[in-house]
Amino acid sequence: MTYAEALTLRTSLETAIAGGTLSLTLNGRSITYRTAEELRATLNRVIRDINRYERDAAGQTNPGIKTAKWNH
């Protein structure tokens, strides 16, 4: 999935949650989730992926996290 597709999917998932529906159509494909929790879990994964991509694109791996210093 590309970054642009992830942004579109995030918007579609947020709209589905706000509308109280478990189904959405994206790029001609219809997706139906079994539960609202499954839908929210998918949204959370997509948000994590988007955030990870944006951090990597900015040259940061874990902002605010101290990395271990190895003794060599």
SULQUI-V897701 format. One record per residue. N is the residue number from 1. RES is the residue in three letters. PHI is phi as a letter, one per 20 degrees, with the letter a starting at -180 (* if undefined). D_CENTER is the distance of its C-alpha to the mean C-alpha in Angstrom with 1 decimal. Layout:
n->N res->RES phi->PHI d_center->D_CENTER
n->N res->RES phi->PHI d_center->D_CENTER
This chain:
n->1 res->MET phi->* d_center->10.7
n->2 res->THR phi->e d_center->11.4
n->3 res->TYR phi->f d_center->9.8
n->4 res->ALA phi->f d_center->11.5
n->5 res->GLU phi->f d_center->10.3
n->6 res->ALA phi->f d_center->6.6
n->7 res->LEU phi->f d_center->7.9
n->8 res->THR phi->f d_center->10.1
n->9 res->LEU phi->f d_center->8.0
n->10 res->ARG phi->g d_center->6.2
n->11 res->THR phi->f d_center->10.0
n->12 res->SER phi->f d_center->11.3
n->13 res->LEU phi->f d_center->9.5
n->14 res->GLU phi->f d_center->10.7
n->15 res->THR phi->f d_center->14.0
n->16 res->ALA phi->f d_center->14.5
n->17 res->ILE phi->f d_center->14.1
n->18 res->ALA phi->f d_center->16.4
n->19 res->GLY phi->e d_center->18.8
n->20 res->GLY phi->m d_center->19.0
n->21 res->THR phi->d d_center->18.5
n->22 res->LEU phi->d d_center->16.9
n->23 res->SER phi->c d_center->17.1
n->24 res->LEU phi->b d_center->15.6
n->25 res->THR phi->d d_center->16.8
n->26 res->LEU phi->b d_center->14.9
n->27 res->ASN phi->l d_center->17.1
n->28 res->GLY phi->n d_center->19.9
n->29 res->ARG phi->d d_center->18.2
n->30 res->SER phi->d d_center->18.2
n->31 res->ILE phi->c d_center->15.9
n->32 res->THR phi->c d_center->17.2
n->33 res->TYR phi->e d_center->15.8
n->34 res->ARG phi->f d_center->18.6
n->35 res->THR phi->c d_center->17.7
n->36 res->ALA phi->f d_center->15.8
n->37 res->GLU phi->f d_center->14.6
n->38 res->GLU phi->f d_center->13.1
n->39 res->LEU phi->f d_center->11.3
n->40 res->ARG phi->f d_center->10.0
n->41 res->ALA phi->f d_center->9.1
n->42 res->THR phi->f d_center->7.0
n->43 res->LEU phi->f d_center->5.3
n->44 res->ASN phi->f d_center->5.3
n->45 res->ARG phi->f d_center->4.2
n->46 res->VAL phi->f d_center->1.2
n->47 res->ILE phi->f d_center->2.7
n->48 res->ARG phi->f d_center->4.8
n->49 res->ASP phi->f d_center->4.8
n->50 res->ILE phi->f d_center->5.4
n->51 res->ASN phi->f d_center->7.6
n->52 res->ARG phi->f d_center->9.2
n->53 res->TYR phi->f d_center->10.0
n->54 res->GLU phi->f d_center->11.5
n->55 res->ARG phi->f d_center->13.4
n->56 res->ASP phi->f d_center->14.7
n->57 res->ALA phi->f d_center->15.7
n->58 res->ALA phi->e d_center->17.5
n->59 res->GLY phi->n d_center->19.3
n->60 res->GLN phi->d d_center->18.0
n->61 res->THR phi->e d_center->16.9
n->62 res->ASN phi->b d_center->16.8
n->63 res->PRO phi->f d_center->18.2
n->64 res->GLY phi->n d_center->20.6
n->65 res->ILE phi->d d_center->21.0
n->66 res->LYS phi->e d_center->24.4
n->67 res->THR phi->e d_center->24.7
n->68 res->ALA phi->f d_center->27.6
n->69 res->LYS phi->d d_center->30.8
n->70 res->TRP phi->e d_center->32.5
n->71 res->ASN phi->e d_center->36.3
n->72 res->HIS phi->c d_center->37.8
